[in-house]
């Protein structure tokens, strides 16, 4: 372990998607959007354990990217998030709460509903597990380009926390600076802009 651990190559650093046998499972708490489950898990030689976690439907987030004004810019929205008591600067995002819906279609829907934008080109950037020790949520982040406005009569009427959300175009380099300076805390926004910036930066010789 520690200093004696082996050096890993790129091909080694791949998550193993393999669920251990679940001997029993029950809903400890049923919520409006997600539940808390209690599972009894067989870990083989390590024995049997009980783990409680939030069962989440998953989500998507969108980096709306424009480059028509020189420097690449991304669209951020600011939304009140009660659990953390803050108005977060975020990417447009939403739940995978339509059964059988393809994640990219959910991303199209959320972009239109939250920003009145549509995009002709979509690319999956990264998928992240936000808190794998207690939450099974997976967020898939997409990059949307070739943007245009949704027609006036087809726009979604926002309500509750989404009503009157501030929005703004931010240079990608500024979004990265804000993330690294600790000015923002929203994980999908931070990881999304850092991943996009890294992907667009040519590798060093």
N, C-alpha and C positions, 0 to 999 in steps of 0.2 A: 504494500500500500504506500501512499504518499510519495516520497522521493524514489521509491523502487518501482512505482507503477510503470507499465510499458508506455512507450511513445506511440500515439495513434496516428494513422494516416487518414486522409480524407474519406477513403472508402470504409473506414471503421466507424466514423462518426455519423451513424444512421440509427434513428430510433427503431426499436423492435416493437412492432404493433402486435402484441400477443397478450390477450387477456387471460389471467389466471382463472382456474375454475371457481365459479361462484356456487357455494353450497346452499345458500339461502339469501333471499333479498326481500326487503319490505320498504314501503314508503313510510318514513318516520314523520314527514310533514308534507302535506300537499298544498302547494301555493298556486297563485293565479297564473304565473308564467313558468316557474320551475319548481321542482320538488326536492326534498332532502331524502335520500335513500340510505338504508343501512344494509350493507352486504357482508356476509360471512364468506371469507376468501380462503381457499386452500393454497398455501405458499410452498407446498411440498415439504422438503426437509426443514424449512423455517417454521412449520406449524400452521395453525389456523388463526386468522385474525378477523376482527370486525372493523370495518371502515365505513364512516358516514361521510357523505359528500353531496353536493348540489348537482342534481341531474338537469342539465341545460340542453335546450334544443340546438345550440350552435348559433353562429352569427356570421355576418359578412361585413366588411368595411371597404370603402372605396377611396382611392386616391384619384381625384379628378385633376388631370394634368393638362396645362395649356402651355404652349411655347410660342404664341403669336405675338408676344410683346418683348421678345428677346430672351431674357432669362427664364428658365422653367419655373412655373408657379403652380402651387397646389391650393385647392379650396379647403378651408377649415370652417367648421361651425362651432359655436359655443352654446353648450346646453347644460342646464342645471341637473346635477346628479346628486340626489338626496343622500344615498349611503355614504358618500365621502364629503358631503356638505360643501360642494364647490361647483362653479360654472367652468366646466372643462372645455378647452379647445380640443376638438376631436375631428376625426374623419367622418363623413356621412356613413352611417352604419345601421344595421338592424338585425332582428332575429330571423332564423330559419324556421319560421312558424307556420309555413304553408306546407302541408304534407306532400312529399314527393317533388317539391320545387328544386330545380337545379340552382346551385349557389350563385352562378353568374346571373341568372334571371332574378334572383332575390336582390343581388347587387344593383341591377338595372332599376328595379322597383324602388329600392331605398334611395338611390341617387335622385330619381325623379321626384319622389315624395318629399325629400328633405331639402333639395336645392333647386328644383325646377330645371334640372339639366338632364340631357340624354347624351349618350356617346355611341359612336359607330364602331369603335375599336376597344376591345377588352382583353386584358392579359392578367393571369393569376400571378401575383408577386410572391407571397409567402402565406403559410398557415401557421398559427400559433396556438398553444395551449396556455391560457392566461394564469391559471393557478392549479397545476395538475395534482397537488396534494389534497385538494378539497373540492375541486370543481372539474367536471368533465367537458366544459365548454371548449370548442375549437372555433377560432375565428379565421376565416379565409379573407385575405386582403387582395383586392384587385386594383389594377391601374386602368383608368378609363381615359381615352384620348379621342380626338376628333369630336369635340363637344359642340353642342348647340342647345338653345333654350327650348324647353317644352312649350308648346303652343298655349297661349293665354287661357283658352277655354278648357284645357285638359289638365290644368295644374291641380295638385292635391291640396286640400284645405287642412292646414296643420292646426293642432290643438294641444292643450296641456303644456308640457315642458317644451314642445317643439314650436309652439306659437311664438312668433317674433324672435326666433333665434338669430343672433348676430352671425354674419358670415363674412368671409374675406379671402381674397387671393393673396397668398404669401409666397415670396420666392422660396424655392426649395432649399437654397442655402440658408435662408433665415429660419425656416422651420427646423433644420438640423441644428443651427446654433441655439435656438430656443430649447430644443430637447437636451442638448449637451450641457446647457447652462442651468438646467433644473427649473426652468420657467414653466414647464408643462409636465404633467404626470400621467396622462392618458396613454396606456400601454400600446394599443393598436396604432395610435397616431405616431408615437415615438418610434416604434419598431418599423412602421411602414415607411416613414420618411427616411430613416437611416438605411433601410434595405434598398429603397429606390435610389438614394444618393450613392450607395456603394455599388449598385449595379451599373450606374451610369458613369462611374469613375473608371478610367482605363487602368488596368493593372500595371503596377510598377515593373520596370524592366529588371 
